[in-house]
């Protein structure tokens, strides 16, 4: 029996029940065989980034973030766009990854749940910051999935079969990258 590939799910939203969380809860629900997903839930607990604190010993929430990234084989991000870019809390999370090496050479993709014609600013900023971290953006796994309020089940996941299939494909692409 082979060890499953671990994909860390990172939501850029602090809002409970956001469309971004819905996408990632769907990823958990449709995780293909050979893949294990882990939902990172520490976004709200990260301290504001301060380069003076980016040294050992790291603040505990930052050490936990970096440990979660290090333990993952790949990362899947779903973040909203706020004022044309990433929300501040998620940008803060990414800032804490720049000084570490955990994300370097790690496959990363994102699923955008933004309405048509929106989200490009967040995606552009995400791409820029990931470039500084040395992450490998898996382009075919970076997709858009429309999320409305009606197709969400009691488990917080999308019920739309097409969206579920697309997210499962993203996980498969991401987990198999480089193997």
C-alpha atoms as a printed R data frame, in Angstrom:
    type eleno elety resid chain resno       x      y       z
1   ATOM     1    CA   UNK     A     1   0.000  0.000   0.000
2   ATOM     2    CA   UNK     A     2   1.494  3.330  -1.040
3   ATOM     3    CA   UNK     A     3   1.517  6.473   1.078
4   ATOM     4    CA   UNK     A     4  -1.163  8.953  -0.004
5   ATOM     5    CA   UNK     A     5  -0.077 12.301  -1.404
6   ATOM     6    CA   UNK     A     6  -1.028 15.069   1.023
7   ATOM     7    CA   UNK     A     7  -2.622 18.255  -0.320
8   ATOM     8    CA   UNK     A     8  -2.876 21.152   2.129
9   ATOM     9    CA   UNK     A     9  -6.021 23.219   1.573
10  ATOM    10    CA   UNK     A    10  -5.589 26.952   2.223
11  ATOM    11    CA   UNK     A    11  -8.605 29.258   2.334
12  ATOM    12    CA   UNK     A    12  -7.962 32.962   1.935
13  ATOM    13    CA   UNK     A    13 -11.233 33.855   3.621
14  ATOM    14    CA   UNK     A    14 -11.867 34.352   7.320
15  ATOM    15    CA   UNK     A    15 -15.635 34.248   6.794
16  ATOM    16    CA   UNK     A    16 -17.318 31.037   7.957
17  ATOM    17    CA   UNK     A    17 -19.202 29.355   5.146
18  ATOM    18    CA   UNK     A    18 -17.573 31.478   2.432
19  ATOM    19    CA   UNK     A    19 -17.616 30.275  -1.164
20  ATOM    20    CA   UNK     A    20 -13.866 29.692  -0.819
21  ATOM    21    CA   UNK     A    21 -14.395 27.409   2.153
22  ATOM    22    CA   UNK     A    22 -17.162 25.684   0.181
23  ATOM    23    CA   UNK     A    23 -14.741 24.912  -2.648
24  ATOM    24    CA   UNK     A    24 -12.197 23.469  -0.230
25  ATOM    25    CA   UNK     A    25 -14.828 21.469   1.695
26  ATOM    26    CA   UNK     A    26 -15.827 20.075  -1.692
27  ATOM    27    CA   UNK     A    27 -12.193 19.137  -2.313
28  ATOM    28    CA   UNK     A    28 -12.284 17.184   0.943
29  ATOM    29    CA   UNK     A    29 -15.501 15.465  -0.143
30  ATOM    30    CA   UNK     A    30 -14.173 14.421  -3.572
31  ATOM    31    CA   UNK     A    31 -10.599 13.558  -2.651
32  ATOM    32    CA   UNK     A    32  -9.505 10.842  -5.095
33  ATOM    33    CA   UNK     A    33  -7.878  7.577  -3.997
34  ATOM    34    CA   UNK     A    34  -4.195  7.976  -3.192
35  ATOM    35    CA   UNK     A    35  -4.688 11.568  -2.010
36  ATOM    36    CA   UNK     A    36  -5.303 12.920   1.484
37  ATOM    37    CA   UNK     A    37  -6.447 16.501   2.038
38  ATOM    38    CA   UNK     A    38  -5.741 18.564   5.147
39  ATOM    39    CA   UNK     A    39  -7.685 21.785   5.773
40  ATOM    40    CA   UNK     A    40  -5.497 24.498   7.333
41  ATOM    41    CA   UNK     A    41  -7.562 26.360   9.912
42  ATOM    42    CA   UNK     A    42  -5.007 28.724  11.465
43  ATOM    43    CA   UNK     A    43  -5.438 31.810   9.258
44  ATOM    44    CA   UNK     A    44  -7.129 33.914  11.941
45  ATOM    45    CA   UNK     A    45  -4.458 33.077  14.521
46  ATOM    46    CA   UNK     A    46  -1.416 34.231  12.568
47  ATOM    47    CA   UNK     A    47   0.299 37.315  13.964
48  ATOM    48    CA   UNK     A    48   0.927 40.255  11.640
49  ATOM    49    CA   UNK     A    49   4.059 39.622   9.615
50  ATOM    50    CA   UNK     A    50   7.134 41.274  11.073
51  ATOM    51    CA   UNK     A    51  10.544 40.468   9.574
52  ATOM    52    CA   UNK     A    52  12.067 40.784  13.052
53  ATOM    53    CA   UNK     A    53   9.931 37.809  14.151
54  ATOM    54    CA   UNK     A    54  10.831 35.694  11.120
55  ATOM    55    CA   UNK     A    55  13.602 33.915  13.021
56  ATOM    56    CA   UNK     A    56  13.913 30.952  15.364
57  ATOM    57    CA   UNK     A    57  12.056 30.499  17.508
58  ATOM    58    CA   UNK     A    58   9.137 31.397  15.248
59  ATOM    59    CA   UNK     A    59   5.836 32.454  16.788
60  ATOM    60    CA   UNK     A    60   3.905 29.203  17.447
61  ATOM    61    CA   UNK     A    61   1.146 29.838  14.850
62  ATOM    62    CA   UNK     A    62   3.799 30.532  12.190
63  ATOM    63    CA   UNK     A    63   5.756 27.415  13.129
64  ATOM    64    CA   UNK     A    64   2.504 25.410  12.840
65  ATOM    65    CA   UNK     A    65   1.788 26.923   9.396
66  ATOM    66    CA   UNK     A    66   5.264 26.148   8.112
67  ATOM    67    CA   UNK     A    67   5.090 22.646   9.565
68  ATOM    68    CA   UNK     A    68   1.754 22.028   7.804
69  ATOM    69    CA   UNK     A    69   3.231 23.249   4.511
70  ATOM    70    CA   UNK     A    70   6.357 21.143   5.005
71  ATOM    71    CA   UNK     A    71   4.263 18.015   5.685
72  ATOM    72    CA   UNK     A    72   2.224 18.514   2.498
73  ATOM    73    CA   UNK     A    73   3.173 17.289  -0.954
74  ATOM    74    CA   UNK     A    74   1.173 20.080  -2.624
75  ATOM    75    CA   UNK     A    75  -0.997 23.103  -1.793
76  ATOM    76    CA   UNK     A    76  -4.455 24.043  -3.047
77  ATOM    77    CA   UNK     A    77  -5.568 27.642  -2.478
78  ATOM    78    CA   UNK     A    78  -9.000 29.180  -2.742
79  ATOM    79    CA   UNK     A    79  -9.087 32.869  -1.900
80  ATOM    80    CA   UNK     A    80 -11.439 35.748  -2.494
81  ATOM    81    CA   UNK     A    81 -10.430 38.998  -4.068
82  ATOM    82    CA   UNK     A    82 -10.737 42.103  -1.915
83  ATOM    83    CA   UNK     A    83 -10.257 45.589  -3.353
84  ATOM    84    CA   UNK     A    84  -8.584 44.116  -6.432
85  ATOM    85    CA   UNK     A    85  -6.053 41.921  -4.621
86  ATOM    86    CA   UNK     A    86  -5.681 39.273  -1.935
87  ATOM    87    CA   UNK     A    87  -7.412 39.823   1.409
88  ATOM    88    CA   UNK     A    88  -4.983 41.163   4.008
89  ATOM    89    CA   UNK     A    89  -5.158 38.116   6.279
90  ATOM    90    CA   UNK     A    90  -4.245 35.760   3.441
91  ATOM    91    CA   UNK     A    91  -1.476 38.026   2.164
92  ATOM    92    CA   UNK     A    92  -0.157 37.959   5.736
93  ATOM    93    CA   UNK     A    93  -0.136 34.138   5.631
94  ATOM    94    CA   UNK     A    94   1.804 34.215   2.382
95  ATOM    95    CA   UNK     A    95   4.246 36.783   3.766
96  ATOM    96    CA   UNK     A    96   5.097 34.310   6.543
97  ATOM    97    CA   UNK     A    97   6.013 31.706   3.883
98  ATOM    98    CA   UNK     A    98   8.496 33.891   2.001
99  ATOM    99    CA   UNK     A    99  11.266 33.588   4.611
100 ATOM   100    CA   UNK     A   100  10.953 29.816   4.902
101 ATOM   101    CA   UNK     A   101  11.896 27.097   2.456
102 ATOM   102    CA   UNK     A   102   8.914 24.794   3.053
103 ATOM   103    CA   UNK     A   103   6.997 25.929  -0.023
104 ATOM   104    CA   UNK     A   104  10.025 26.029  -2.367
105 ATOM   105    CA   UNK     A   105   9.601 23.623  -5.319
106 ATOM   106    CA   UNK     A   106   6.200 22.492  -3.964
107 ATOM   107    CA   UNK     A   107   3.336 22.201  -6.483
108 ATOM   108    CA   UNK     A   108   0.612 24.786  -5.876
109 ATOM   109    CA   UNK     A   109  -2.683 25.490  -7.625
110 ATOM   110    CA   UNK     A   110  -5.778 27.523  -6.957
111 ATOM   111    CA   UNK     A   111  -9.464 27.296  -7.601
112 ATOM   112    CA   UNK     A   112 -11.172 30.647  -8.041
113 ATOM   113    CA   UNK     A   113 -14.767 30.878  -6.893
114 ATOM   114    CA   UNK     A   114 -15.026 34.516  -8.013
115 ATOM   115    CA   UNK     A   115 -17.923 35.650 -10.161
116 ATOM   116    CA   UNK     A   116 -17.207 35.948 -13.897
117 ATOM   117    CA   UNK     A   117 -15.063 38.992 -14.639
118 ATOM   118    CA   UNK     A   118 -13.674 39.132 -11.088
119 ATOM   119    CA   UNK     A   119 -10.785 37.550  -9.226
120 ATOM   120    CA   UNK     A   120  -7.958 38.340 -11.640
121 ATOM   121    CA   UNK     A   121  -6.311 40.754  -9.178
122 ATOM   122    CA   UNK     A   122  -6.152 38.126  -6.443
123 ATOM   123    CA   UNK     A   123  -4.821 35.549  -8.897
124 ATOM   124    CA   UNK     A   124  -2.134 37.938 -10.168
125 ATOM   125    CA   UNK     A   125  -1.012 38.808  -6.640
126 ATOM   126    CA   UNK     A   126  -1.038 35.144  -5.640
127 ATOM   127    CA   UNK     A   127   1.111 34.279  -8.657
128 ATOM   128    CA   UNK     A   128   3.567 37.080  -7.797
129 ATOM   129    CA   UNK     A   129   3.956 36.092  -4.151
130 ATOM   130    CA   UNK     A   130   4.261 32.394  -4.999
131 ATOM   131    CA   UNK     A   131   7.087 33.360  -7.345
132 ATOM   132    CA   UNK     A   132   8.985 34.801  -4.387
133 ATOM   133    CA   UNK     A   133   8.487 31.599  -2.395
134 ATOM   134    CA   UNK     A   134   9.812 29.337  -5.144
135 ATOM   135    CA   UNK     A   135   6.542 27.409  -5.375
136 ATOM   136    CA   UNK     A   136   5.736 25.633  -8.640
137 ATOM   137    CA   UNK     A   137   2.388 26.817 -10.031
138 ATOM   138    CA   UNK     A   138   0.650 23.883 -11.734
139 ATOM   139    CA   UNK     A   139  -1.152 25.833 -14.454
140 ATOM   140    CA   UNK     A   140  -3.589 23.120 -15.638
141 ATOM   141    CA   UNK     A   141  -4.817 22.784 -12.043
142 ATOM   142    CA   UNK     A   142  -5.599 26.519 -11.679
143 ATOM   143    CA   UNK     A   143  -9.285 26.767 -12.539
144 ATOM   144    CA   UNK     A   144 -12.501 28.694 -11.948
145 ATOM   145    CA   UNK     A   145 -15.549 27.052 -10.427
146 ATOM   146    CA   UNK     A   146 -18.814 28.932 -10.161
147 ATOM   147    CA   UNK     A   147 -20.241 28.799  -6.645
148 ATOM   148    CA   UNK     A   148 -23.781 29.834  -5.943
149 ATOM   149    CA   UNK     A   149 -25.719 29.470  -2.710
150 ATOM   150    CA   UNK     A   150 -28.233 26.855  -3.889
151 ATOM   151    CA   UNK     A   151 -25.862 23.993  -4.814
152 ATOM   152    CA   UNK     A   152 -24.278 23.738  -1.322
153 ATOM   153    CA   UNK     A   153 -25.159 20.699   0.780
154 ATOM   154    CA   UNK     A   154 -25.498 20.399   4.542
155 ATOM   155    CA   UNK     A   155 -21.843 19.291   4.723
156 ATOM   156    CA   UNK     A   156 -20.731 22.644   3.291
157 ATOM   157    CA   UNK     A   157 -19.690 21.089  -0.038
158 ATOM   158    CA   UNK     A   158 -20.995 21.778  -3.524
159 ATOM   159    CA   UNK     A   159 -23.654 19.384  -4.794
160 ATOM   160    CA   UNK     A   160 -23.171 20.240  -8.482
161 ATOM   161    CA   UNK     A   161 -21.660 17.160 -10.140
162 ATOM   162    CA   UNK     A   162 -19.736 19.176 -12.745
163 ATOM   163    CA   UNK     A   163 -18.069 21.351 -10.111
164 ATOM   164    CA   UNK     A   164 -17.278 18.321  -7.975
165 ATOM   165    CA   UNK     A   165 -15.681 16.543 -10.937
166 ATOM   166    CA   UNK     A   166 -13.623 19.592 -11.823
167 ATOM   167    CA   UNK     A   167 -12.320 19.948  -8.259
168 ATOM   168    CA   UNK     A   168 -11.491 16.224  -8.130
169 ATOM   169    CA   UNK     A   169  -9.518 16.658 -11.386
170 ATOM   170    CA   UNK     A   170  -7.618 19.573  -9.824
171 ATOM   171    CA   UNK     A   171  -6.625 17.394  -6.867
172 ATOM   172    CA   UNK     A   172  -5.538 14.586  -9.180
173 ATOM   173    CA   UNK     A   173  -3.399 16.944 -11.282
174 ATOM   174    CA   UNK     A   174  -1.897 18.589  -8.250
175 ATOM   175    CA   UNK     A   175  -1.146 15.345  -6.393
176 ATOM   176    CA   UNK     A   176   0.363 13.669  -9.439
177 ATOM   177    CA   UNK     A   177   2.563 16.625 -10.433
178 ATOM   178    CA   UNK     A   178   6.162 15.514 -10.757
179 ATOM   179    CA   UNK     A   179   5.467 11.846 -10.053
